């Protein structure tokens, strides 16, 4: 059985989606900001943990996300 190499980037807190910095098909490097969240007037960048290609963007600007919600999927 093939092992999945997908990586889900998830929210670490309840926050609003301020900006989305990537689109499906984009190539990202480790450390790139993929989504910018806002919580309590603080901006929190969500970073790619490794290089990869964006296969899905699961949020839109203005969404309220919960701790553990998937934001972006990399392959």
C-alpha distances in whole Angstrom, upper triangle without the diagonal:
4,6,9,13,15,18,20,24,26,29,31,34,36,37,38,36,39,37,34,34,31,29,26,26,28,26,27,28,27,30,31,32,30,32,36,36,40,41,44,45,43,41,37,35,31,30,26,25,23,24,22,22,23,21,23,26,27,30,34,37,39,36,36,33,32,31,27,27,25,27,25,21,20,17
4,6,9,12,15,18,21,23,27,29,32,34,35,36,33,36,34,31,30,27,26,23,22,24,23,24,24,24,27,28,29,27,29,33,34,37,38,42,43,40,38,34,32,28,26,23,22,20,20,18,19,20,18,20,23,24,28,31,34,36,34,34,31,31,29,25,25,22,24,22,18,17,14
4,6,9,12,15,18,20,24,25,29,31,32,33,31,33,32,28,28,25,25,22,21,22,21,21,22,21,24,25,26,24,26,30,31,34,35,39,40,37,35,31,29,25,23,20,19,17,18,16,17,18,17,19,22,22,26,29,32,34,31,32,28,28,26,22,22,20,22,19,16,14,12
4,6,9,11,15,17,21,23,26,28,28,29,27,30,28,25,24,22,21,18,18,19,18,18,19,19,21,22,23,21,23,26,27,31,32,36,36,34,31,28,26,22,20,17,16,15,15,13,14,15,13,15,18,18,22,25,28,30,28,28,25,25,23,19,19,16,18,16,12,11,9
4,7,10,13,16,20,21,25,27,27,28,26,28,26,23,22,19,19,16,16,17,15,15,15,15,18,19,20,18,21,24,25,29,30,34,35,32,29,26,23,19,17,14,13,11,12,10,11,12,12,14,17,18,21,24,27,29,27,27,24,24,23,19,19,16,17,14,10,8,6
4,7,10,13,16,19,22,24,24,24,22,24,22,19,19,16,16,14,14,15,14,13,15,14,17,17,17,15,17,21,22,26,27,31,31,29,26,23,20,17,15,12,12,11,11,9,9,10,9,10,13,14,17,20,23,25,23,24,21,21,20,16,16,12,13,10,7,5,4
4,6,9,13,15,18,20,21,22,19,22,20,17,17,15,15,14,14,14,13,12,13,12,14,14,15,13,15,18,19,22,24,27,28,25,23,19,17,13,12,9,8,9,10,9,10,10,10,11,12,13,16,19,21,23,21,21,18,18,17,13,13,10,11,8,6,5,6
4,6,10,12,15,17,17,18,16,19,18,15,16,14,15,14,15,15,15,13,15,13,14,14,14,11,12,16,16,19,21,24,25,23,20,17,15,11,11,9,10,11,12,11,12,10,10,9,10,10,13,16,18,20,18,18,14,15,13,10,9,6,7,6,5,6,9
4,7,9,12,14,14,15,13,16,15,13,13,12,14,14,16,15,15,12,13,12,12,12,11,9,9,12,13,16,17,21,22,19,17,13,11,8,8,7,8,10,12,12,12,10,12,10,10,10,11,14,16,18,16,16,12,13,11,9,9,6,6,5,6,8,11
4,6,9,11,12,13,12,15,15,13,15,15,16,16,19,18,18,16,17,15,15,14,13,11,10,12,11,14,15,19,20,18,16,12,11,8,10,10,11,14,16,16,16,14,14,12,11,10,11,14,15,16,14,13,9,9,8,5,5,4,5,7,9,11,15
4,6,7,8,10,10,13,14,13,15,16,17,18,21,20,20,18,19,17,16,15,13,11,9,10,8,11,11,15,16,14,13,10,10,8,10,12,13,16,19,18,19,16,17,15,13,11,11,13,14,14,12,10,7,7,5,5,5,7,7,10,12,15,18
4,7,9,12,12,15,16,16,18,19,21,22,24,23,23,20,20,18,16,17,14,14,12,12,10,12,11,14,16,14,13,10,11,9,11,13,14,17,20,21,22,19,20,18,16,15,14,17,17,17,15,12,9,8,5,6,8,10,10,13,15,17,20
4,6,10,11,14,16,17,19,20,22,24,26,25,25,23,23,21,19,19,16,16,13,12,9,10,8,11,13,12,12,10,12,11,14,17,17,21,23,24,24,22,23,20,18,16,15,16,16,15,13,10,8,6,4,7,9,11,12,15,18,20,24
4,7,10,13,15,16,19,21,22,24,27,26,27,25,25,24,22,21,18,17,14,13,9,9,7,10,12,12,12,11,13,13,16,19,20,24,26,26,26,23,24,21,18,15,13,15,14,13,10,7,6,4,5,9,9,12,12,16,19,22,25
4,7,9,12,13,16,18,20,22,25,24,25,23,24,23,20,19,16,15,11,10,6,5,5,8,10,10,9,9,11,11,15,18,20,23,25,25,25,22,23,20,16,15,12,13,11,10,8,6,5,7,8,11,10,13,12,15,18,21,25
4,6,9,11,14,17,18,21,24,23,24,22,24,23,21,19,16,14,10,9,6,5,6,10,10,10,10,10,12,12,16,19,21,24,25,25,24,21,22,19,15,13,10,10,8,6,6,4,6,9,11,14,12,13,11,15,18,21,25
4,6,7,11,13,15,17,20,19,21,19,21,21,19,16,13,11,7,6,5,6,9,12,12,12,10,10,10,10,14,16,19,21,22,22,21,17,19,16,12,11,8,7,5,5,5,6,7,11,13,14,12,12,9,12,16,18,22
4,7,10,13,15,18,21,19,21,19,21,21,18,16,12,11,8,5,5,6,9,12,11,11,8,9,10,11,14,17,20,22,23,23,22,19,20,18,14,14,10,9,6,6,8,10,11,14,16,17,15,15,12,14,18,20,24
4,6,9,11,15,17,16,18,16,18,19,16,14,10,9,6,5,7,9,13,16,14,13,10,11,9,11,13,15,18,20,20,20,19,16,18,15,12,13,10,8,6,8,10,12,13,16,18,18,16,15,11,13,16,18,21
4,6,8,11,14,12,14,13,16,16,15,12,9,6,5,6,9,12,15,19,17,16,13,12,10,10,11,13,16,18,17,16,15,12,14,12,9,10,8,7,7,10,11,13,13,16,17,17,15,13,9,9,13,14,18
4,7,11,12,10,11,10,13,14,13,9,7,5,6,8,11,14,18,21,19,17,14,13,10,10,10,11,15,16,15,14,13,11,14,13,10,13,12,11,10,14,15,17,16,19,20,19,17,15,11,10,13,14,17
4,7,9,6,9,8,12,13,13,10,8,6,7,11,14,17,20,24,22,21,17,16,12,11,11,11,14,14,13,12,10,7,10,10,8,11,11,11,12,16,16,18,17,20,21,19,17,14,11,9,11,11,14
4,6,6,9,10,14,16,16,13,12,9,10,14,16,19,23,26,25,24,20,19,16,14,14,13,17,16,15,12,10,7,8,8,7,10,11,11,13,16,16,19,18,21,22,21,18,15,12,9,11,11,13
4,6,9,11,14,17,18,15,14,11,13,16,19,22,25,29,28,26,23,21,18,16,16,14,17,16,14,11,8,5,5,6,6,10,12,13,15,19,18,21,19,22,23,21,18,14,12,9,9,9,11
4,7,10,13,16,17,15,15,13,15,19,21,25,28,32,31,29,25,23,20,18,17,14,17,15,13,10,6,5,6,8,10,14,16,16,18,22,22,24,23,25,25,23,21,17,15,12,11,9,10
4,6,10,13,14,11,12,10,13,16,19,23,26,30,29,26,23,21,17,16,14,12,15,13,11,8,6,5,8,10,11,14,16,16,18,21,21,24,22,25,25,23,21,17,15,11,11,9,11
4,7,10,12,10,12,11,14,17,20,24,27,31,29,27,23,21,17,16,13,11,13,11,7,6,4,6,10,12,13,17,18,19,20,24,24,26,24,26,25,23,22,18,16,12,12,9,10
4,7,8,6,9,8,12,15,18,22,24,28,27,24,20,18,14,12,10,7,10,8,5,6,6,7,11,13,13,16,17,19,20,23,23,24,22,24,23,21,20,17,15,11,11,9,10
4,6,6,9,10,14,16,19,23,25,28,27,24,21,18,14,13,9,7,8,6,4,7,9,11,14,16,16,19,20,22,22,25,25,26,24,25,24,22,22,19,17,14,13,11,12
4,6,9,10,14,16,18,21,24,27,26,23,19,17,13,11,7,5,5,4,5,8,11,12,16,17,17,19,20,22,23,25,25,25,23,24,22,20,20,18,16,14,14,11,13
4,6,9,12,13,16,19,21,24,23,19,16,13,10,9,5,5,6,7,8,11,14,14,17,18,17,19,20,21,21,23,23,23,21,22,20,19,20,18,15,14,15,13,15
4,6,9,11,14,17,20,23,22,19,15,13,9,8,5,5,8,9,9,11,12,12,15,16,15,17,17,18,18,21,21,22,20,22,20,20,19,17,14,12,14,12,15
4,6,7,10,14,16,20,18,15,12,10,6,6,4,6,10,11,12,13,13,12,16,15,13,15,15,15,15,17,17,18,17,19,18,18,17,15,12,11,13,13,16
4,7,10,14,16,20,19,17,13,11,7,6,6,7,10,12,12,12,11,9,12,11,9,12,11,12,12,15,15,16,15,17,17,16,14,12,9,7,10,10,14
4,6,10,13,17,16,14,10,9,6,5,7,9,13,15,15,15,15,12,14,12,9,11,9,10,9,12,12,13,12,14,14,14,13,11,7,8,12,13,17
4,7,10,13,12,10,7,6,5,6,9,12,15,17,18,18,18,16,18,16,13,14,11,11,9,11,12,12,12,14,14,15,14,13,10,12,15,16,20
4,7,10,10,8,6,5,6,7,11,14,16,19,21,21,21,18,20,17,14,14,11,11,9,10,10,9,9,11,12,13,12,13,10,13,16,18,22
4,7,6,5,5,6,9,11,14,17,20,23,24,25,24,22,24,21,17,17,14,13,11,10,11,10,10,12,13,15,15,16,14,16,20,22,26
4,5,5,7,8,11,13,16,20,21,25,26,27,27,24,26,23,20,19,16,16,14,12,12,10,10,11,12,15,15,17,15,18,22,24,28
4,5,8,10,14,16,19,23,25,28,30,31,31,28,30,27,24,22,19,19,17,15,15,13,14,14,15,18,18,20,19,22,26,28,32
4,7,10,13,16,19,23,25,28,29,30,30,28,30,27,24,23,20,19,16,14,16,14,15,16,17,20,20,22,20,22,26,28,32
4,6,10,13,16,19,21,24,26,27,28,25,28,25,22,22,19,19,16,15,16,15,15,16,16,19,19,20,18,21,24,25,29
4,7,10,13,16,18,21,23,24,24,22,24,22,19,19,17,16,14,14,15,14,14,15,16,18,17,18,16,18,21,22,26
4,6,9,13,15,18,20,21,22,20,22,20,17,17,15,16,14,14,15,14,13,14,13,15,15,15,13,15,18,19,23
4,6,10,12,15,16,18,18,16,19,18,15,16,14,15,14,15,15,15,14,15,14,15,15,14,12,13,16,16,20
4,7,9,12,14,15,16,14,16,15,13,13,13,14,14,15,15,15,12,14,12,12,12,11,9,10,12,13,17
4,6,9,10,12,13,12,15,15,14,15,15,17,17,19,18,18,16,17,15,15,15,13,11,10,12,11,15
4,5,7,8,10,10,13,13,13,15,16,18,18,21,20,20,18,19,17,15,15,13,11,9,10,8,11
4,7,9,12,12,15,16,16,17,18,21,22,24,22,22,20,20,17,16,16,14,13,12,11,10,12
4,6,10,11,14,16,16,18,20,22,23,26,25,25,22,23,21,19,19,16,15,13,12,9,10
4,7,10,12,15,16,18,20,22,23,26,25,26,24,25,23,21,21,18,16,13,12,8,9
4,7,9,12,13,16,19,21,22,25,24,26,23,24,23,21,20,16,15,11,9,6,6
4,6,9,11,14,17,19,20,24,23,25,22,24,24,21,19,16,14,10,8,5,5
4,6,7,11,13,15,17,20,19,21,19,21,21,18,16,13,11,7,6,5,6
4,7,10,13,15,18,21,19,21,19,21,21,18,16,12,11,8,6,5,6
4,6,9,12,15,17,16,18,16,18,19,16,13,10,8,6,5,7,9
4,6,8,11,14,12,15,13,16,17,15,12,9,6,5,7,9,12
4,7,11,12,10,12,10,13,14,12,9,6,5,6,8,11,14
4,7,9,7,9,8,11,14,13,9,8,6,8,11,14,17
4,6,6,9,10,14,16,16,13,12,9,11,14,17,20
4,6,9,11,14,17,17,14,14,11,13,16,19,22
4,7,9,13,16,17,14,15,13,15,19,22,25
4,6,10,13,14,11,12,10,13,17,20,23
4,7,10,12,10,12,11,15,18,21,25
4,7,8,6,9,8,12,15,19,22
4,6,6,9,10,14,16,20,23
4,6,9,11,14,16,19,22
4,6,9,12,13,16,19
4,6,10,11,15,18
4,6,8,11,14
4,7,10,14
4,7,10
4,7
4
